[in-house]
Amino acid sequence: MSAPISPSLPRPDPSSVEPGPGFGGAFVFDGAEDLWRSWRDGLTPDPPLTISQWADRHRFLSARASAEPGRYRTDRTPYMRAIMDALSPSHPARRIVFMKAAQVGASEGGNNWIGYVIHHAPGPMLTVQPTVELAKRFSRQRIEPLIAESPALRERVKPARARDAGNTVLSKEFPAGLLVITGANSAVGLRSMPARYLFLDEVDAYPPSADEEGDPVALAEARTRTFSWRSKIFLASTPTIHGVSRIEREFEASDQQRFFVPCPHCQHRQWLRFERLRWDKGKPETASYACEACEGAIAEHHKIAMLDAGEWRATAVSRDPATLGFHLSALYSPVGWMSWEMIARMWEAAQANDEAKRSFKNGVLGETWIETGDAPDWQRLYERRESWQLGTVPSGGLFLTAGADVQKDRIEVSVWAWGRGLASWLVDHVVIEGGPGSTEGWRALAALLEQTWPHAHGVRLGLARLAAR
């Protein structure tokens, strides 16, 4: 990268600026000093900040939205550094998955990404909350304080006005970019615009379908396709039920990184597991962590140095090299947040019923809950699902058919593969913009008859039949 323009460059002599022709006559420019300063500042490149560096320099937390107002410090939650920096434009990762316990700083990390985009990497950004109502609350409680408390953002986003369509509760315009906040239950919101950046928050709380138009995660991710390798997607959530959890499915398909911290006694690095937390029954205040190598008792106050020296390590091979996955439990909560004593106390209180145990497993350990007893029919069916890449025909597929659903503003086409015994697989789902009155829409639909899809065994299959209604 080229060096910044030096402030020692010779300044132009204002007396050398001659009058010249203007609109309708001559003008005299007497601001040569301002011109030189603007020219110098315009040629000076922005510092190559990562998101964590940007947050430490520019982010301020509001008392409205944080228990620790003031300047943001990544050192308070060191495990968030690598996650935030993976969202930086210079990082090669395209999808970042974070399966985590509640209240470990994930939302603030996502907010730092939003602030960085507004300030340093402007472009269209879509943030999705579980519902439209939660999206409005997120905007008022998180985004508005984010902008108001950080001077670098306040000067780029106009104050909200009732008649200003550029800055509303769910839409924030800034130079060369736009932030749209919507709910996963709104198909219209998910199809509102192309997006280079996509923040999917609490995906396990999303409905199965957005206005009966399909999986909201898939609908939202489709908005990033035009940006190809330049897009960034951040999926974060506390998990729910095993076999149903979206974030668990995404995490299991990733490189499954865990945060390894050193034992203060033997320096052995390990990731923290709940079964290594030890305390005397009925005395949560005695809680300590037993090192898996030396069995030494690790006290709560050791966490400060442990977290500072921690590092993320992959424990699996990602199906997609551009996807990174992270998992974190509340055992890593910084000192002053959720303590090991509090976790032990919550576990003892949760023994009363399965619902309390499930809440503990999801919210504290950041793990899915496995249902016991007879599972409902829908869950049995869901657990029988198979995994294959969208856009490819699985091994058992023998021929393809497609069904087109003609809506007033679009045509939605589902491509199915069929095998022996009436087995079927959804191979592709195509949305063609334009309703029944659009000539281009019908041409695009007709073009599907010439399209082929790759088969698992290397051949390509075209459509045997296409039906529209």
N, C-alpha and C positions, 0 to 999 in steps of 0.2 A: 504494500500500500504506500502511496506517495506521502512524503512528509508534509505536515501542515505548513501553510504559508507563514513565513517568519514575520513577526511584527516589525522587524527592522527594515522591511522593504521601503524604498524611498517614497515619500508621499508626493502626490502631484501638487504643483504650485497653483493655487487658485487663480493667480493673475494670468496664468497661461491659458485658461479656459476662455475661448473667444465666443462672442455671441454667434448664434447660428439660427438657421431657419426653424420655425416651429409651426404649429397649426395656426394658420391665419396670420403669421408674422414672425418676428424675431423674438428670442428669449435669451436671458442671461442666466447661466447656472452658477449659483454662488455657494453650492454645498459640496465642493470637491472633497472636503475632509470626510463628510458622511458617505459620499460615493466610494471613496477609497476603503473606508471601514466596512461597508457592505460588501464590496468586491472581495476583500480579504476574508471576511467571515463566510461568504458564500463558497469560496474555494477550499476552506478548511474542512477536511472530512470529519464526520462524526466519529467520536471515539469508539473503537470496536468492543463495546460492552456486551457481556453476557447478561442474561435476565437477572441473575442473582446480584451481579455488580450494579446493574441499573437500580434494582430495588434498594440496595444498601445506600446508594447515592441520592435517589430521588423520591423514594416512597415514604410517606408518613401515614401512620395509622390513626384513625379517628376514635375518640372515646365512644362514639355512637356504634362502632362496629368491632371494637377490640377491647379485651380486658387489659392490654398493655399498650396504651396509646403512646404515640411519639414516633421517632424514627424507626423504620423497619430494620431489623438486624437478622441476616441469614444465619449468623452464628447461633442464634437462639434455637433454630431448628436445622442443624447442619445437614440432616438427611434430605432436606428439600433442595439443596444446592444442585445436585446432579439432575434431579427431576426438572427443575426450572431451566437449567442450562441446556438440557436436551430439547427444550422448546425454542431455543434461540435459532434464528435463521441460519447461522453458520454451522449448526449441528446437522449431521446427515440423517438422523432419525426423522421419520414422517409421522409415526403413530406412537404415542406415549400412553401407557396404561398404568393406572395407579389404583390397586386394590388395598384399602386401608381401613383402619379404625376411625371412629368419629373423633373430631377435634384434635387432629395432629398437624394442622396447618396447611392442608391440601387446598382449601378454598382460597387462602391468602396467596398461595403459590400461583393459582390460576388467575387471581386478580393482578398479581405482578406481571403476568404474561400480557394481560389486557393493557396495563399501563405501558409496558414496553412497546407494544404494537402501536398505541396511540402516539408515543413520543419518538420512537426510533425506527420502526418498521411498518409504516402505515399500509393498510390494505383492508379489504372487506373481511369482517370477522363476525361469526355467528356463535352466540352463547346460548345453550339450551338447558333449561331447568325442567323438572318433572312436569309442571303445569304452568299455564299462563299466569295464574295468580302468584305462584312462587317466583316466576320470572319478574313480576312487578315488585315483589318484596325484595328480591335479590338486587334489583336496580336501585331501589331507594335505600336499602340498608348497606349495600356493599359498593356499588358502582358510583353512586353520587358522592359518598364520603371519600372514595378513592380519588376522584377528580378534584373535589373541593380541598382536600388536605395536602395535595401534592402540587406545588407551584408549576412544575414542568407540564403537568396535564391541564391545570386550570386555564392556562393561556392558550391551549389548543382546542378545547371543547367549549362551545358557547353555552351560556347559562340557559337552562330550560325555560321556555316561554310557551304560553298556551297556544299562540298562533304560529309558532315556529316549528314547521314539520321536520326540520333538521335535527332538533334536539327534544325528544319526548322521553317518557319513562322507558320505553322499549327501543328507542333508536337514538344513537349518539353519533353525530357527524364530527369529523375532525379533518384537517388538511390531508387530502389524498386517501382518505379512508372512511369507513363506516362500521360502527358496532351495532348489531341488531341482537336483542335479547328476546327469546321466545320460549314457549312451553312445548314439551314433547307431545302434548295432547292436541297440538294445533298443526295439522298438515299444511295449512296455508303459511304459517310462520316458518315451517321447515323448508318450504319451497320458495321462500321469499326472494332469494338472491344467490348468486354464486359466492362462495366463501373461500378465501385462502387459508384462514385460520378458523378452527372449529373447537370449541370448548364444550364438551358433553359432561355435565356435572350431575352426580348421583344417578347414574344410568340404571341402577337396579330399581329405582322408584319410577321409572318410565312406564307408561301403559304398554300392553302388548302391541297395540296398533294406534296410530295417530289418525283419528277420525275415520277409522276403518280403511285407511289407505296403505297400511303396511307398517313394518317395524320402524319406529322413529329414528333409531340409530342409523339404519340403512338409508332412510330418506335424507337425513342430515349429511351423512358422508358423501352421498351422491352430489351434493352441492360443491364439493371440493375438486371434482374430477378435472375441470377445465384448468386448474392450476397445477395438476400433475405433481412432479417432484418438488415443487415449491410450496406445497400445502403442508400444514401442520395440524394434527388432530390430537387432542388431549382428552382421554376418557378417565374419569375419576369417580369412585363410588365406594361406599360401605356395602359389602356383599349381603345377600339375603339367603335364599334356600339353595342347597346343593342341587345341581342339575337344572336349575331355573335361572340362576344368577348370571346376568350378562357380563358383569365385571370379572367373575371367576372364569367364564369361558374365554374372555379376551386374555386374561392373565395366563391361563394354562397354554395358550397358543403362543405366548411370548417367551423371552429368555428367562423369565421368573427370577428377577434379581432380588436378593435379600441384603439387608444392611448388617455387615459384619463389624463387630466392635471388639476391642482387645480386653482381655481380663486384666484388671489392675494388679493381680498377683503374679500370674505366669505369662501374661501377654498373648495367650492363645486367642485367636480370633474366632468368633462364633456369632450366629444370629440368634436373637433372644426368643426362647420358646416358653410358653406359659407353664409347662410341666416342670421347668427348672426353677420356678418361683417357689420358695419354701417359707413356711411360717408355722408356728404352733397353733393347733386348732383352737379357734375362739379368740386368738390373739393376733389379729392382722397387723398390729403395730410391730410385730417381730419379723415381718417379711423381708427377705433378702434373696438374692439370686445366686444359685449354685453353679459355678463354672463347670462346663462339661468336661474339661481336661483335668483340672486340679481339685475340683470340688470345693474350692475356696468360696467363702461367703462374700458376695459383692453387695455393698451397701448402696442405698439410694444416692448418696452424694457422689459416688463414683461415676454416675452417669454423665456428669458434665464433661469430664475428660474422655470418657468412652465414646460419647457421641462426637466430640470434636475430632477424634482419631478414627472414626468409623469410615467404612467404604462399602459401596455397592458391588456385589459380585453376582454374576449370572450363575444360575444353578440348572439351566436347561438350554436347549438350542431352539431359538425362535423359528417358527415356520416361515416368518417373513423377516429378513434381515433388517428391514426398515422399521420394525416394531420393537420397542423396549417395554418391558413390564416390571413393575416395582410392587412389593408388598411390605406393609408396615403395620405393626400392632401398637396398642397404647403402652406396651412395655417400654417403648422408646420415648414416651412423652417427656419433654424437658422438665427438669426440677422446678417445682412450683405449679405444674399443671396436674396431670393425673399421676399420682404416686403409686408405687408398688403396694404400699399399705392400703390405699384406696381400692386398687384392683383386687387385692385379697379380700377386703371387706365386701366388695360387690359380688365376688364369687360365692362367698358364704351366704349372702342374702339371696342369691339366685337359685339356691337349692330347693326352694319352695315349689316351683313348677317349671314345666318345659318352656313356657313363654319367656320366663325370666332368664333361663339358660340360653335360649336363642338370642335374646337381646344382648346378653353378655358376649356370646360368641361372635355375633355380627359387629356390635358397636365397640367392643373393647379389644378383641383379638383380631378383628378384621378378617374373619373366616366365615365360610358358609355354614349353615345349620343343616344337618342331615336328619330328615324326618324319620321317626320310628313308627312301627306298627304298619297298618295297611295304608299305603299311599293312595290318593284319589286316582281315578282312571286317567285323568288328563296328565298327571305327573308320570304315570307308568308309560303312557304314550310318548311323552316328551323325552323320557330317558332312553327311548329306543331310537332317537334321532341318530343319523349318521353324519359324518363330517366329510365334505368335499368342497372344492373350490368353486365358487360361483362363476358361471361362464364356461364350465367344462362338463362333459357328460360322464357320469360315473361308470364303472366297469360293467354293471348290469344293464345299462341302457341300450335298447335295441333300435328305437326310432324316436323322433321328436314330433310333438304337436304344439300348437300355440293357440291361446285364447286371447282375443282383444276386447277389452271393455271400453266402449266409446263414451267418453264424458263430454260435457259441454265445452271444456277448454283444453282437453288432452285425450290421448288414447293410451291406455295402459295395457301392455302385452306381457303375458306370462308364458314362458317356454318350458315345457315339461318333457322329460325323458321317460319312456315306458319300457318295462322289462317283463320277464316271465311272471306269471301269477298276479298280474295287474299291479306289480310294484311300480312306483313312480317317484321321480325326483324333480324338484324345481331347479332348472338349469340357469335360467336368466329371467330378469324382469326389466322391461324397457318402457320408459315413459316418453311418449312422442307429444311434444307441445302442439297445440292446435286441435280444435274440436271437429265435428262432422262438416263444418263449413269451410275447413281449411284444405285447399288442394295439396299444399306441401305435406300436411299430415298424412293424407291418404297415399301420397307417393312414398313417404318414409315407411308406411306400413307395408306397401307392396314390395319395397326393397328388402324387407325381412325374408321374403320368400326365396331370395337369392343368397341369404346369409348362411354360413355354416358355423358349427361349434366344435371345438376339439374334443375327441373322445379319449378316455383314459388309456386306450390301447393304441393311440397314435393316429387314427383316422379322423376324418371330420364328417359330421352329420348335418344335413339340412333338414328343413321342415317337411314332414310328410303331409300335414294338414294345418291350415290356419282358419279359425272361425272367429267372426266378429259379431258382437251384439251391442 
